Amino acid sequence: MQQHKPVRFLDRTTPPHIATLILLAGMSAIVMNMFLPSLPKMTAHFDTDYGIMQLSVALYLGVSGVLQVFLGPISDNLGRRPVILWGLGGFLIATLGCILAPTVEIFLVFRMCQALSAVAMVLSRAAVRDMFEQDKAASMIGYVTMGMAIVPMVSPMFGGILDQLFGWKANFWALLVLGALTLWLAWADMGETAVKSGKSLTAQFAEYPELLTSPRFWGYSLAAGFCSGAFFAYLGGGPFVGSVVFGMTPFWVGIYFGAPAVGYFFGNMLTGMLAQRVGINKLVLTGSLINAFGVALSLSILLVGAGSPLSFFGLMTFVGLGNGLVIPNATAGLLSVRPHLAGTASGLGGAIMIGGGAALSALAGASLDETTGALPLLYIMLGTALAAVTSILAVYWRESRIAGQGGI
């Protein structure tokens, strides 16, 4: 672990300030969900089907997942700072393309290009792991993503307000301005944290098997992937449930839609407080069980005919709470399997999580119509939640097998 200079805010010769890492992570979150309350109006604007418009979520997540496979090795090779700056610059161009797109096909192309914002999420986490050991990194990632949780808590609400007042394009103008401010902040404060590997990119990618053959890496990655998969399915199907099943306006969809972020905030706060004392595995298991409980309870209420916007969206708070416990701790775990490959592990782990989320988001959107109600979405969410529990139990099993042997 390298020794870093003391952190000084807005001094790019020192490691980044915690506030910068929080805002970088938050930028990735806001790009993902701010415009979701506008999906019905965007469907009408482009004269297309809701299923086509909903691909703006699934395609974004899919490209983001693919990019993360490459971002880690590239940043291990070139450094975190230049990759973040170039990625955010590309995001600004893509956002302008979304605003000016004349057809839904062109819009979706630029929406996929907006996935360049993934550099902020992936490399803010890798920078934390560069600076701290495993349990301390889990605590710090918890604080970073606790601050990040504020963004998805309020961004759908503001997205709904902007849509109601100025139309759907206002959301993308807001993203353009916020992206420019984030780029400036990264330029001014994001000092380099990685020791450049000096290896070619081919050599960097050749080290993937070192991670892919680690059962613990897979256990942590799948625990994070399946737990967050419940949330990504919610991203794909939640707007439809709110607007079509419950007949809510974009404003109220935006208000209710942020419910998981409330839980996510507190889950990350608990991670920041408890990770060093309790340990990451216990927190991942607890979070996975909470996630499954919230979905199961919402499904049970719906099956007995008592479903409502309050029960459906309100119980998503447990999904957020579970994710807030699982994601930072599982991330710290997968980054610590091979600390010298932290950037690669962050990218590959993120690709597993986001790629799976893209598939689940698309599946959720495709499975819903006026006749099904919210049931298919909740079944998908429950299945992924239970798979997360199984994944972290596999980590416990593996660690019991290698205790005292120094294995991975």
Secondary structure as GFF3:
##gff-version 3
##sequence-region A 1 408
A	DSSP	alpha_helix	18	33	.	.	.	ID=ss1
A	DSSP	three_ten_helix	36	38	.	.	.	ID=ss2
A	DSSP	alpha_helix	39	45	.	.	.	ID=ss3
A	DSSP	alpha_helix	50	78	.	.	.	ID=ss4
A	DSSP	alpha_helix	80	100	.	.	.	ID=ss5
A	DSSP	alpha_helix	104	113	.	.	.	ID=ss6
A	DSSP	three_ten_helix	114	117	.	.	.	ID=ss7
A	DSSP	alpha_helix	118	131	.	.	.	ID=ss8
A	DSSP	alpha_helix	134	166	.	.	.	ID=ss9
A	DSSP	alpha_helix	169	189	.	.	.	ID=ss10
A	DSSP	alpha_helix	201	206	.	.	.	ID=ss11
A	DSSP	alpha_helix	208	212	.	.	.	ID=ss12
A	DSSP	alpha_helix	215	240	.	.	.	ID=ss13
A	DSSP	pi_helix	241	245	.	.	.	ID=ss14
A	DSSP	alpha_helix	250	257	.	.	.	ID=ss15
A	DSSP	alpha_helix	259	278	.	.	.	ID=ss16
A	DSSP	alpha_helix	280	303	.	.	.	ID=ss17
A	DSSP	alpha_helix	309	314	.	.	.	ID=ss18
A	DSSP	alpha_helix	316	336	.	.	.	ID=ss19
A	DSSP	three_ten_helix	339	341	.	.	.	ID=ss20
A	DSSP	alpha_helix	342	367	.	.	.	ID=ss21
A	DSSP	alpha_helix	375	402	.	.	.	ID=ss22
###
